[in-house]
């Protein structure tokens, strides 16, 4: 039996709809058609090495790599001298690119644990990377430098809200001014200062801190220092805005804290 006219019309309509759907699928946007903000958000989830590799795709990806608001960098892939050279070059390209100077860096985390790092030769590189980060209106800074020395210039960053330091030697702070007016959270783990007074000087430079954590801070504050009244230098006065603290020594700075933990014991 021959198909009726209405059946032919229905078949033709179905064919046209399928063809239109096929055309719409073929015109779906590729990743290169996405807006820069979307691409930046996507690559922000990649390890920094993979982010850096995207610059090989096309020239369009180069500024994206240099505009990330979050940079979490670690050297866990550095196994030999050649890896270390490539790591330094990558960091130089990311941190010193002229394209990166207008961004706001929300968070910067630098972990350098490889035994290949030379504390004397490479501390200059680290200081330069950290200085570049603090110059980008940074809000959160996390540094884990495997006992490498740290220049205390980071303690004069007006935009910092969170500062986390671990496994670091802080250079002498005798001539260094401490000014962290907006710092709210300060965590120090296995941090060595030249003098215990330097540590107390740092606390005094964070007047708005409401959360403090310290463990294995050296040289350890003595009992006399921990309970001292305000000295002539003024380094031992309490942090007036402190809400919570977990410390290994009950410093004078935490004497008015609301919630205090010492060696894991809640007081």
URPE-V46314 format. One record per pair of residues at least 12 apart in sequence whose C-alpha atoms are under 6 Angstrom apart, sorted by the first residue. I is the first residue (numbers start at 1). J is the second residue. D is the distance in whole Angstrom. If there is no record, write none. Layout:
<<I	J	D> <I	J	D>>
This chain:
<<40	64	6> <66	94	6> <66	100	5> <67	100	6> <69	105	5> <69	106	5> <70	106	6> <70	107	5> <71	108	5> <72	108	6> <72	109	5> <73	109	6> <73	110	5> <74	110	6> <74	111	5> <74	112	6> <75	112	6> <104	136	5> <104	137	5> <105	136	6> <105	138	5> <106	138	5> <106	139	5> <107	140	5> <107	141	6> <108	141	5> <109	141	6> <109	142	4> <109	143	6> <110	143	5> <111	144	5> <111	145	6> <112	145	5> <113	146	5> <119	148	5> <137	159	6> <138	159	6> <138	160	6> <139	159	6> <139	160	4> <139	161	5> <140	160	6> <140	161	6> <140	162	5> <141	163	5> <142	164	5> <143	165	5> <144	166	5> <144	167	6> <145	167	6> <145	168	6> <146	167	5> <147	167	5> <147	168	4> <147	169	5> <148	168	6> <148	169	6> <149	169	5> <149	170	6> <150	169	6> <150	170	5> <150	171	6> <151	171	5> <155	178	5> <156	178	5> <156	179	5> <156	180	6> <157	180	6> <158	180	5> <158	181	6> <160	183	5> <161	182	6> <161	183	4> <161	184	5> <162	183	6> <162	185	5> <163	186	5> <164	187	5> <165	188	5> <166	188	6> <166	189	5> <166	190	6> <166	191	6> <167	190	5> <167	191	5> <168	191	5> <169	191	6> <169	192	5> <170	193	5> <172	194	6> <178	205	5> <179	205	5> <180	205	6> <180	206	5> <183	209	6> <184	208	6> <184	209	4> <184	210	5> <185	209	6> <185	211	5> <186	212	5> <187	212	6> <187	213	5> <187	214	6> <188	214	5> <189	214	6> <189	215	5> <189	216	6> <190	216	5> <190	217	5> <191	217	5> <192	217	6> <192	218	5> <193	218	6> <196	219	5> <196	221	6> <200	235	5> <201	235	5> <204	235	6> <208	241	6> <209	242	6> <210	241	5> <210	242	4> <210	243	5> <211	244	5> <211	245	6> <212	245	5> <213	245	6> <213	246	5> <213	247	6> <214	247	5> <215	248	6> <226	251	4> <226	252	5> <227	252	5> <236	252	6> <236	253	6> <237	253	6> <238	252	6> <238	253	4> <238	254	6> <239	253	5> <242	257	5> <243	257	5> <243	258	5> <244	259	5> <244	260	6> <245	260	5> <246	260	6> <246	261	4> <246	262	6> <247	262	5> <248	262	5> <248	263	5>>
